[in-house]
Amino acid sequence: MTSPALKTAITGLFTGKIQTPWRDKPASAIHKTAVSGKQVITSLGFENDAQADLRVHGGADKALHHYAADHYAAWQKEGMIPQDQTPAAFGENISTFGLTEDQICIGDIFHFGSALIQISQGRQPCWKLNAYTANDAMAYQFRKSGRTGWYYRVLETGSVAVEDEIKLVDRPNPSWTVAFVTRARLSRKISAENARELARVAELADGWRTAFEAMAAGQTHENTDRRLKGPSI
């Protein structure tokens, strides 16, 4: 399918190691630091990056997390993060200006340096976002605002550096923006017809397809306490 002209420069790349930053809480690799030079991209993301709990983070469908630097000004204006806060405040791997959730779609394929990557799903914020930002309302506000960021799977490995270009090369699902699909997934407010259609979108991550299949069958309730409040719940 012909895709629109959509490209921008990469302004930040970030990787992190597994740490135990919170007493009596599970380990995390949410703390990412800026890296320079060419970064090797494997089928599971940046070669030097890590995820602590592979049941819910990382893996082929969540190899790379992209967060729009465009959103930082809004979070600062709302008093949710400090005025001098810079990426990667939310644990993202990729930062850019000019790509946001309402401009991109599930299944979009991008040239990313010399790699080829594809949008697989939006982000489901969890309690670690609250802990990392020292703001107990952050995960809830992520959901409410729709400023969640999104994940990629890696179609072709390669390498990338800051100031390289990320460029859209194909858009198989122009009807399904990341903004719409993520809002529907997190709120579970979606028509049965749309849920059935999303459950059949091959480019959508398997876990999200399963969730939409359940919604299409009328299962509109989901207990999110453990994910949003932590393992003590």
PyRosetta script that sets phi, psi and omega in degrees:
from pyrosetta import init, pose_from_sequence

init()
pose = pose_from_sequence("MTSPALKTAITGLFTGKIQTPWRDKPASAIHKTAVSGKQVITSLGFENDAQADLRVHGGADKALHHYAADHYAAWQKEGMIPQDQTPAAFGENISTFGLTEDQICIGDIFHFGSALIQISQGRQPCWKLNAYTANDAMAYQFRKSGRTGWYYRVLETGSVAVEDEIKLVDRPNPSWTVAFVTRARLSRKISAENARELARVAELADGWRTAFEAMAAGQTHENTDRRLKGPSI")
pose.set_psi(1, 137.4)
pose.set_omega(1, 177.3)
pose.set_phi(2, -62.5)
pose.set_psi(2, 133.7)
pose.set_omega(2, -177.9)
pose.set_phi(3, -110.0)
pose.set_psi(3, 152.4)
pose.set_omega(3, 178.6)
pose.set_phi(4, -71.8)
pose.set_psi(4, 158.9)
pose.set_omega(4, 176.3)
pose.set_phi(5, -73.8)
pose.set_psi(5, 109.0)
pose.set_omega(5, -177.9)
pose.set_phi(6, -143.6)
pose.set_psi(6, 113.2)
pose.set_omega(6, -179.9)
pose.set_phi(7, -156.6)
pose.set_psi(7, 158.2)
pose.set_omega(7, 177.5)
pose.set_phi(8, -161.2)
pose.set_psi(8, 166.9)
pose.set_omega(8, 177.9)
pose.set_phi(9, -85.5)
pose.set_psi(9, 147.0)
pose.set_omega(9, 176.3)
pose.set_phi(10, -80.9)
pose.set_psi(10, 123.0)
pose.set_omega(10, -177.2)
pose.set_phi(11, -99.6)
pose.set_psi(11, -15.4)
pose.set_omega(11, 178.6)
pose.set_phi(12, -161.5)
pose.set_psi(12, 141.4)
pose.set_omega(12, 173.3)
pose.set_phi(13, -127.5)
pose.set_psi(13, 140.4)
pose.set_omega(13, -170.7)
pose.set_phi(14, -142.5)
pose.set_psi(14, 139.5)
pose.set_omega(14, 176.2)
pose.set_phi(15, -134.2)
pose.set_psi(15, 163.1)
pose.set_omega(15, -179.0)
pose.set_phi(16, -150.5)
pose.set_psi(16, 160.9)
pose.set_omega(16, 177.0)
pose.set_phi(17, -109.7)
pose.set_psi(17, 161.3)
pose.set_omega(17, 178.3)
pose.set_phi(18, -71.5)
pose.set_psi(18, 129.5)
pose.set_omega(18, 179.8)
pose.set_phi(19, -135.3)
pose.set_psi(19, 170.6)
pose.set_omega(19, 174.8)
pose.set_phi(20, -122.8)
pose.set_psi(20, 76.5)
pose.set_omega(20, -172.2)
pose.set_phi(21, -79.5)
pose.set_psi(21, -15.4)
pose.set_omega(21, -174.1)
pose.set_phi(22, -123.4)
pose.set_psi(22, 128.1)
pose.set_omega(22, -178.5)
pose.set_phi(23, -61.8)
pose.set_psi(23, 135.5)
pose.set_omega(23, 176.9)
pose.set_phi(24, 61.3)
pose.set_psi(24, 22.9)
pose.set_omega(24, 176.7)
pose.set_phi(25, -125.4)
pose.set_psi(25, 157.3)
pose.set_omega(25, 179.2)
pose.set_phi(26, -62.8)
pose.set_psi(26, 160.8)
pose.set_omega(26, 177.5)
pose.set_phi(27, -67.5)
pose.set_psi(27, 163.8)
pose.set_omega(27, -178.6)
pose.set_phi(28, -154.1)
pose.set_psi(28, 154.1)
pose.set_omega(28, 171.8)
pose.set_phi(29, -118.0)
pose.set_psi(29, 26.3)
pose.set_omega(29, -178.1)
pose.set_phi(30, -66.4)
pose.set_psi(30, -25.1)
pose.set_omega(30, 179.8)
pose.set_phi(31, -75.7)
pose.set_psi(31, 109.7)
pose.set_omega(31, -179.9)
pose.set_phi(32, -112.0)
pose.set_psi(32, 144.3)
pose.set_omega(32, 177.2)
pose.set_phi(33, -122.8)
pose.set_psi(33, 152.5)
pose.set_omega(33, -177.0)
pose.set_phi(34, -65.4)
pose.set_psi(34, 141.1)
pose.set_omega(34, 177.1)
pose.set_phi(35, -124.4)
pose.set_psi(35, 154.6)
pose.set_omega(35, 179.9)
pose.set_phi(36, -125.0)
pose.set_psi(36, 165.6)
pose.set_omega(36, -178.4)
pose.set_phi(37, 78.5)
pose.set_psi(37, 178.4)
pose.set_omega(37, -178.1)
pose.set_phi(38, -67.7)
pose.set_psi(38, 130.6)
pose.set_omega(38, 177.8)
pose.set_phi(39, -109.3)
pose.set_psi(39, 126.4)
pose.set_omega(39, -179.4)
pose.set_phi(40, -75.1)
pose.set_psi(40, 131.8)
pose.set_omega(40, 179.6)
pose.set_phi(41, -108.9)
pose.set_psi(41, 116.0)
pose.set_omega(41, 176.3)
pose.set_phi(42, -96.5)
pose.set_psi(42, -177.5)
pose.set_omega(42, 178.1)
pose.set_phi(43, -65.8)
pose.set_psi(43, -15.8)
pose.set_omega(43, -179.9)
pose.set_phi(44, -112.3)
pose.set_psi(44, 16.2)
pose.set_omega(44, 176.6)
pose.set_phi(45, 111.9)
pose.set_psi(45, -157.4)
pose.set_omega(45, -178.8)
pose.set_phi(46, -65.9)
pose.set_psi(46, 136.7)
pose.set_omega(46, -177.7)
pose.set_phi(47, -57.1)
pose.set_psi(47, -34.6)
pose.set_omega(47, -175.4)
pose.set_phi(48, -99.2)
pose.set_psi(48, 13.7)
pose.set_omega(48, 179.1)
pose.set_phi(49, -101.1)
pose.set_psi(49, 164.2)
pose.set_omega(49, 179.8)
pose.set_phi(50, -146.8)
pose.set_psi(50, 160.5)
pose.set_omega(50, 172.0)
pose.set_phi(51, -132.6)
pose.set_psi(51, 140.1)
pose.set_omega(51, -174.1)
pose.set_phi(52, -81.9)
pose.set_psi(52, -44.2)
pose.set_omega(52, -175.5)
pose.set_phi(53, -116.2)
pose.set_psi(53, 96.5)
pose.set_omega(53, -174.0)
pose.set_phi(54, -73.7)
pose.set_psi(54, -4.3)
pose.set_omega(54, 173.8)
pose.set_phi(55, -70.5)
pose.set_psi(55, -31.2)
pose.set_omega(55, -174.6)
pose.set_phi(56, -126.7)
pose.set_psi(56, -11.2)
pose.set_omega(56, 179.0)
pose.set_phi(57, -126.7)
pose.set_psi(57, 153.0)
pose.set_omega(57, 176.6)
pose.set_phi(58, 71.0)
pose.set_psi(58, -159.5)
pose.set_omega(58, -175.3)
pose.set_phi(59, 87.7)
pose.set_psi(59, 175.0)
pose.set_omega(59, -173.4)
pose.set_phi(60, -62.0)
pose.set_psi(60, -36.6)
pose.set_omega(60, -177.8)
pose.set_phi(61, -83.3)
pose.set_psi(61, -10.0)
pose.set_omega(61, 178.3)
pose.set_phi(62, -133.0)
pose.set_psi(62, 51.7)
pose.set_omega(62, -175.4)
pose.set_phi(63, -73.2)
pose.set_psi(63, -35.1)
pose.set_omega(63, -177.3)
pose.set_phi(64, -138.2)
pose.set_psi(64, 137.3)
pose.set_omega(64, 177.1)
pose.set_phi(65, -110.6)
pose.set_psi(65, 127.7)
pose.set_omega(65, -178.3)
pose.set_phi(66, -112.5)
pose.set_psi(66, 129.3)
pose.set_omega(66, 176.3)
pose.set_phi(67, -128.0)
pose.set_psi(67, 131.3)
pose.set_omega(67, -177.3)
pose.set_phi(68, -71.8)
pose.set_psi(68, 118.8)
pose.set_omega(68, 175.2)
pose.set_phi(69, -62.8)
pose.set_psi(69, -19.8)
pose.set_omega(69, 176.9)
pose.set_phi(70, -54.4)
pose.set_psi(70, -28.5)
pose.set_omega(70, -173.8)
pose.set_phi(71, -82.1)
pose.set_psi(71, -15.5)
pose.set_omega(71, -174.1)
pose.set_phi(72, -59.9)
pose.set_psi(72, -39.3)
pose.set_omega(72, -178.6)
pose.set_phi(73, -61.5)
pose.set_psi(73, -39.4)
pose.set_omega(73, 179.1)
pose.set_phi(74, -66.1)
pose.set_psi(74, -43.7)
pose.set_omega(74, 178.6)
pose.set_phi(75, -62.2)
pose.set_psi(75, -38.6)
pose.set_omega(75, 179.2)
pose.set_phi(76, -68.0)
pose.set_psi(76, -42.9)
pose.set_omega(76, 179.2)
pose.set_phi(77, -62.0)
pose.set_psi(77, -35.2)
pose.set_omega(77, -179.9)
pose.set_phi(78, -81.1)
pose.set_psi(78, -3.6)
pose.set_omega(78, 178.5)
pose.set_phi(79, 76.7)
pose.set_psi(79, 19.4)
pose.set_omega(79, -176.9)
pose.set_phi(80, -88.1)
pose.set_psi(80, -23.4)
pose.set_omega(80, 175.9)
pose.set_phi(81, -138.4)
pose.set_psi(81, 158.7)
pose.set_omega(81, 179.8)
pose.set_phi(82, -61.6)
pose.set_psi(82, 154.5)
pose.set_omega(82, -178.3)
pose.set_phi(83, -63.4)
pose.set_psi(83, -26.2)
pose.set_omega(83, -178.3)
pose.set_phi(84, -98.9)
pose.set_psi(84, 10.3)
pose.set_omega(84, -178.3)
pose.set_phi(85, -69.0)
pose.set_psi(85, 136.3)
pose.set_omega(85, 179.4)
pose.set_phi(86, -126.0)
pose.set_psi(86, 163.3)
pose.set_omega(86, 173.6)
pose.set_phi(87, -54.9)
pose.set_psi(87, 144.4)
pose.set_omega(87, 9.5)
pose.set_phi(88, -107.2)
pose.set_psi(88, 76.8)
pose.set_omega(88, -178.6)
pose.set_phi(89, -65.5)
pose.set_psi(89, -20.4)
pose.set_omega(89, -175.1)
pose.set_phi(90, -113.8)
pose.set_psi(90, 15.7)
pose.set_omega(90, 176.3)
pose.set_phi(91, 79.9)
pose.set_psi(91, 20.3)
pose.set_omega(91, -177.4)
pose.set_phi(92, -77.2)
pose.set_psi(92, 156.2)
pose.set_omega(92, 173.9)
pose.set_phi(93, -93.8)
pose.set_psi(93, -29.3)
pose.set_omega(93, -172.2)
pose.set_phi(94, -129.8)
pose.set_psi(94, 135.5)
pose.set_omega(94, 176.9)
pose.set_phi(95, -129.4)
pose.set_psi(95, 135.7)
pose.set_omega(95, 177.3)
pose.set_phi(96, -147.6)
pose.set_psi(96, 166.6)
pose.set_omega(96, 164.5)
pose.set_phi(97, -112.6)
pose.set_psi(97, 139.9)
pose.set_omega(97, 174.2)
pose.set_phi(98, 104.4)
pose.set_psi(98, 1.4)
pose.set_omega(98, 173.2)
pose.set_phi(99, -129.5)
pose.set_psi(99, 119.3)
pose.set_omega(99, 177.4)
pose.set_phi(100, -131.3)
pose.set_psi(100, 170.2)
pose.set_omega(100, -172.1)
pose.set_phi(101, -58.9)
pose.set_psi(101, -29.8)
pose.set_omega(101, -179.1)
pose.set_phi(102, -85.9)
pose.set_psi(102, -4.4)
pose.set_omega(102, 179.3)
pose.set_phi(103, -100.2)
pose.set_psi(103, -12.7)
pose.set_omega(103, -173.1)
pose.set_phi(104, -123.0)
pose.set_psi(104, 162.6)
pose.set_omega(104, -173.7)
pose.set_phi(105, -130.5)
pose.set_psi(105, 155.0)
pose.set_omega(105, 173.8)
pose.set_phi(106, -58.6)
pose.set_psi(106, 132.3)
pose.set_omega(106, -179.5)
pose.set_phi(107, 91.5)
pose.set_psi(107, -8.6)
pose.set_omega(107, 177.6)
pose.set_phi(108, -54.8)
pose.set_psi(108, 135.7)
pose.set_omega(108, 178.9)
pose.set_phi(109, -111.0)
pose.set_psi(109, 132.1)
pose.set_omega(109, -177.5)
pose.set_phi(110, -124.3)
pose.set_psi(110, 142.1)
pose.set_omega(110, 159.2)
pose.set_phi(111, -75.0)
pose.set_psi(111, 129.9)
pose.set_omega(111, -176.9)
pose.set_phi(112, -132.6)
pose.set_psi(112, 93.6)
pose.set_omega(112, -167.1)
pose.set_phi(113, 62.8)
pose.set_psi(113, -125.9)
pose.set_omega(113, 177.5)
pose.set_phi(114, -97.7)
pose.set_psi(114, 3.3)
pose.set_omega(114, 179.9)
pose.set_phi(115, -95.2)
pose.set_psi(115, 168.7)
pose.set_omega(115, 175.3)
pose.set_phi(116, -126.1)
pose.set_psi(116, 122.6)
pose.set_omega(116, -175.3)
pose.set_phi(117, -129.0)
pose.set_psi(117, 157.7)
pose.set_omega(117, -174.8)
pose.set_phi(118, -135.8)
pose.set_psi(118, 135.0)
pose.set_omega(118, 177.7)
pose.set_phi(119, -68.5)
pose.set_psi(119, 127.5)
pose.set_omega(119, -175.9)
pose.set_phi(120, -110.7)
pose.set_psi(120, -31.9)
pose.set_omega(120, -178.4)
pose.set_phi(121, -172.1)
pose.set_psi(121, 167.7)
pose.set_omega(121, 170.5)
pose.set_phi(122, -83.9)
pose.set_psi(122, -178.5)
pose.set_omega(122, -179.8)
pose.set_phi(123, -96.1)
pose.set_psi(123, 138.4)
pose.set_omega(123, 170.8)
pose.set_phi(124, -103.1)
pose.set_psi(124, 104.9)
pose.set_omega(124, -176.8)
pose.set_phi(125, -67.2)
pose.set_psi(125, 147.2)
pose.set_omega(125, 179.7)
pose.set_phi(126, -129.7)
pose.set_psi(126, -177.6)
pose.set_omega(126, -175.7)
pose.set_phi(127, -59.9)
pose.set_psi(127, -26.0)
pose.set_omega(127, -179.4)
pose.set_phi(128, -64.4)
pose.set_psi(128, -29.7)
pose.set_omega(128, 176.1)
pose.set_phi(129, -65.3)
pose.set_psi(129, -40.9)
pose.set_omega(129, 176.0)
pose.set_phi(130, -61.3)
pose.set_psi(130, -47.6)
pose.set_omega(130, -177.3)
pose.set_phi(131, -64.1)
pose.set_psi(131, -42.0)
pose.set_omega(131, -175.5)
pose.set_phi(132, -69.8)
pose.set_psi(132, -35.8)
pose.set_omega(132, 179.9)
pose.set_phi(133, -90.7)
pose.set_psi(133, -2.2)
pose.set_omega(133, -177.3)
pose.set_phi(134, 55.7)
pose.set_psi(134, 39.4)
pose.set_omega(134, -178.9)
pose.set_phi(135, -140.7)
pose.set_psi(135, 107.0)
pose.set_omega(135, -175.2)
pose.set_phi(136, -66.4)
pose.set_psi(136, -12.1)
pose.set_omega(136, -179.3)
pose.set_phi(137, -98.6)
pose.set_psi(137, -1.5)
pose.set_omega(137, -170.1)
pose.set_phi(138, -64.6)
pose.set_psi(138, -46.2)
pose.set_omega(138, -178.6)
pose.set_phi(139, -61.7)
pose.set_psi(139, -41.3)
pose.set_omega(139, 178.1)
pose.set_phi(140, -63.5)
pose.set_psi(140, -43.8)
pose.set_omega(140, -178.6)
pose.set_phi(141, -68.6)
pose.set_psi(141, -32.5)
pose.set_omega(141, 173.6)
pose.set_phi(142, -56.7)
pose.set_psi(142, -49.4)
pose.set_omega(142, -179.2)
pose.set_phi(143, -62.5)
pose.set_psi(143, -45.5)
pose.set_omega(143, -176.0)
pose.set_phi(144, -65.9)
pose.set_psi(144, -40.2)
pose.set_omega(144, -174.9)
pose.set_phi(145, -78.3)
pose.set_psi(145, -27.5)
pose.set_omega(145, -173.0)
pose.set_phi(146, 81.0)
pose.set_psi(146, 0.6)
pose.set_omega(146, 179.4)
pose.set_phi(147, -89.1)
pose.set_psi(147, 68.7)
pose.set_omega(147, -170.4)
pose.set_phi(148, -100.3)
pose.set_psi(148, -22.0)
pose.set_omega(148, -169.7)
pose.set_phi(149, 82.1)
pose.set_psi(149, -176.0)
pose.set_omega(149, -175.9)
pose.set_phi(150, -155.0)
pose.set_psi(150, 167.5)
pose.set_omega(150, -177.8)
pose.set_phi(151, -115.1)
pose.set_psi(151, 155.0)
pose.set_omega(151, 174.9)
pose.set_phi(152, -121.0)
pose.set_psi(152, 150.0)
pose.set_omega(152, 160.2)
pose.set_phi(153, -100.3)
pose.set_psi(153, 156.7)
pose.set_omega(153, -178.7)
pose.set_phi(154, -99.5)
pose.set_psi(154, 117.8)
pose.set_omega(154, 178.3)
pose.set_phi(155, -88.0)
pose.set_psi(155, -38.3)
pose.set_omega(155, 176.3)
pose.set_phi(156, -137.7)
pose.set_psi(156, 127.0)
pose.set_omega(156, -179.9)
pose.set_phi(157, -71.3)
pose.set_psi(157, 164.9)
pose.set_omega(157, -178.7)
pose.set_phi(158, 175.8)
pose.set_psi(158, -144.2)
pose.set_omega(158, 177.9)
pose.set_phi(159, -149.4)
pose.set_psi(159, 161.9)
pose.set_omega(159, -176.1)
pose.set_phi(160, -154.3)
pose.set_psi(160, 154.4)
pose.set_omega(160, 176.9)
pose.set_phi(161, -139.1)
pose.set_psi(161, 158.8)
pose.set_omega(161, 173.7)
pose.set_phi(162, -56.1)
pose.set_psi(162, 139.4)
pose.set_omega(162, -177.3)
pose.set_phi(163, 83.6)
pose.set_psi(163, -7.5)
pose.set_omega(163, 169.0)
pose.set_phi(164, -66.7)
pose.set_psi(164, 168.0)
pose.set_omega(164, -177.9)
pose.set_phi(165, -98.3)
pose.set_psi(165, 143.1)
pose.set_omega(165, 166.6)
pose.set_phi(166, -112.2)
pose.set_psi(166, 123.5)
pose.set_omega(166, -170.3)
pose.set_phi(167, -134.9)
pose.set_psi(167, 128.9)
pose.set_omega(167, 177.0)
pose.set_phi(168, -68.9)
pose.set_psi(168, 130.2)
pose.set_omega(168, 179.4)
pose.set_phi(169, -120.1)
pose.set_psi(169, -16.9)
pose.set_omega(169, 177.3)
pose.set_phi(170, -157.7)
pose.set_psi(170, 147.0)
pose.set_omega(170, -179.1)
pose.set_phi(171, -137.0)
pose.set_psi(171, 89.2)
pose.set_omega(171, -177.3)
pose.set_phi(172, -75.7)
pose.set_psi(172, -19.3)
pose.set_omega(172, -174.9)
pose.set_phi(173, -130.2)
pose.set_psi(173, 67.4)
pose.set_omega(173, -175.0)
pose.set_phi(174, -64.5)
pose.set_psi(174, -15.2)
pose.set_omega(174, -179.3)
pose.set_phi(175, -81.8)
pose.set_psi(175, -16.3)
pose.set_omega(175, -170.4)
pose.set_phi(176, -115.0)
pose.set_psi(176, 85.4)
pose.set_omega(176, 177.1)
pose.set_phi(177, -68.8)
pose.set_psi(177, 153.9)
pose.set_omega(177, 176.1)
pose.set_phi(178, -60.2)
pose.set_psi(178, -37.0)
pose.set_omega(178, 179.4)
pose.set_phi(179, -60.1)
pose.set_psi(179, -49.1)
pose.set_omega(179, -178.1)
pose.set_phi(180, -65.6)
pose.set_psi(180, -48.3)
pose.set_omega(180, -175.0)
pose.set_phi(181, -65.9)
pose.set_psi(181, -41.3)
pose.set_omega(181, 179.9)
pose.set_phi(182, -67.1)
pose.set_psi(182, -42.3)
pose.set_omega(182, 177.6)
pose.set_phi(183, -60.5)
pose.set_psi(183, -42.5)
pose.set_omega(183, 179.6)
pose.set_phi(184, -65.8)
pose.set_psi(184, -41.8)
pose.set_omega(184, -179.2)
pose.set_phi(185, -65.2)
pose.set_psi(185, -42.7)
pose.set_omega(185, -175.5)
pose.set_phi(186, -78.9)
pose.set_psi(186, -35.0)
pose.set_omega(186, -178.8)
pose.set_phi(187, -88.7)
pose.set_psi(187, -22.2)
pose.set_omega(187, -174.8)
pose.set_phi(188, 60.0)
pose.set_psi(188, 25.2)
pose.set_omega(188, 176.5)
pose.set_phi(189, -106.0)
pose.set_psi(189, 100.5)
pose.set_omega(189, -175.7)
pose.set_phi(190, -160.6)
pose.set_psi(190, 147.3)
pose.set_omega(190, 178.0)
pose.set_phi(191, -67.5)
pose.set_psi(191, 152.7)
pose.set_omega(191, 178.4)
pose.set_phi(192, -60.2)
pose.set_psi(192, -37.0)
pose.set_omega(192, 179.4)
pose.set_phi(193, -63.2)
pose.set_psi(193, -46.6)
pose.set_omega(193, 179.4)
pose.set_phi(194, -65.8)
pose.set_psi(194, -38.5)
pose.set_omega(194, 178.8)
pose.set_phi(195, -62.6)
pose.set_psi(195, -41.6)
pose.set_omega(195, 177.9)
pose.set_phi(196, -62.8)
pose.set_psi(196, -41.0)
pose.set_omega(196, 179.6)
pose.set_phi(197, -64.1)
pose.set_psi(197, -43.6)
pose.set_omega(197, -179.9)
pose.set_phi(198, -66.7)
pose.set_psi(198, -33.2)
pose.set_omega(198, 177.8)
pose.set_phi(199, -63.8)
pose.set_psi(199, -18.0)
pose.set_omega(199, -179.6)
pose.set_phi(200, -101.7)
pose.set_psi(200, 1.5)
pose.set_omega(200, 179.6)
pose.set_phi(201, -77.5)
pose.set_psi(201, 107.9)
pose.set_omega(201, -173.3)
pose.set_phi(202, -61.6)
pose.set_psi(202, -30.4)
pose.set_omega(202, -176.6)
pose.set_phi(203, -78.5)
pose.set_psi(203, -13.6)
pose.set_omega(203, 178.9)
pose.set_phi(204, -75.3)
pose.set_psi(204, 141.7)
pose.set_omega(204, 179.6)
pose.set_phi(205, -54.9)
pose.set_psi(205, 143.8)
pose.set_omega(205, -175.2)
pose.set_phi(206, -55.1)
pose.set_psi(206, -42.5)
pose.set_omega(206, -178.7)
pose.set_phi(207, -62.1)
pose.set_psi(207, -36.9)
pose.set_omega(207, 179.1)
pose.set_phi(208, -74.7)
pose.set_psi(208, -35.4)
pose.set_omega(208, 176.2)
pose.set_phi(209, -62.3)
pose.set_psi(209, -41.2)
pose.set_omega(209, 177.8)
pose.set_phi(210, -63.2)
pose.set_psi(210, -41.3)
pose.set_omega(210, 179.4)
pose.set_phi(211, -63.5)
pose.set_psi(211, -42.3)
pose.set_omega(211, 179.6)
pose.set_phi(212, -69.6)
pose.set_psi(212, -31.8)
pose.set_omega(212, 175.5)
pose.set_phi(213, -62.8)
pose.set_psi(213, -40.8)
pose.set_omega(213, 177.5)
pose.set_phi(214, -65.3)
pose.set_psi(214, -40.8)
pose.set_omega(214, 178.6)
pose.set_phi(215, -63.4)
pose.set_psi(215, -40.1)
pose.set_omega(215, 178.8)
pose.set_phi(216, -61.9)
pose.set_psi(216, -28.1)
pose.set_omega(216, 179.3)
pose.set_phi(217, -87.4)
pose.set_psi(217, 3.5)
pose.set_omega(217, 176.0)
pose.set_phi(218, 97.3)
pose.set_psi(218, 5.9)
pose.set_omega(218, 179.4)
pose.set_phi(219, -86.6)
pose.set_psi(219, 90.4)
pose.set_omega(219, -173.1)
pose.set_phi(220, -97.7)
pose.set_psi(220, -6.2)
pose.set_omega(220, -179.5)
pose.set_phi(221, -100.3)
pose.set_psi(221, 140.1)
pose.set_omega(221, 175.9)
pose.set_phi(222, -143.1)
pose.set_psi(222, 126.6)
pose.set_omega(222, 178.3)
pose.set_phi(223, -82.3)
pose.set_psi(223, 111.1)
pose.set_omega(223, -176.9)
pose.set_phi(224, -107.2)
pose.set_psi(224, 10.2)
pose.set_omega(224, -175.6)
pose.set_phi(225, -57.9)
pose.set_psi(225, -46.9)
pose.set_omega(225, -177.1)
pose.set_phi(226, -63.9)
pose.set_psi(226, -41.8)
pose.set_omega(226, -179.1)
pose.set_phi(227, -68.7)
pose.set_psi(227, -39.7)
pose.set_omega(227, -174.5)
pose.set_phi(228, -88.5)
pose.set_psi(228, -27.7)
pose.set_omega(228, -175.0)
pose.set_phi(229, -109.0)
pose.set_psi(229, -15.1)
pose.set_omega(229, 176.4)
pose.set_phi(230, 108.5)
pose.set_psi(230, 170.4)
pose.set_omega(230, -172.8)
pose.set_phi(231, -69.7)
pose.set_psi(231, -8.4)
pose.set_omega(231, 178.8)
pose.set_phi(232, -76.9)
pose.set_psi(232, -14.6)
pose.set_omega(232, -179.3)
pose.set_phi(233, -71.5)
pose.dump_pdb("model.pdb")
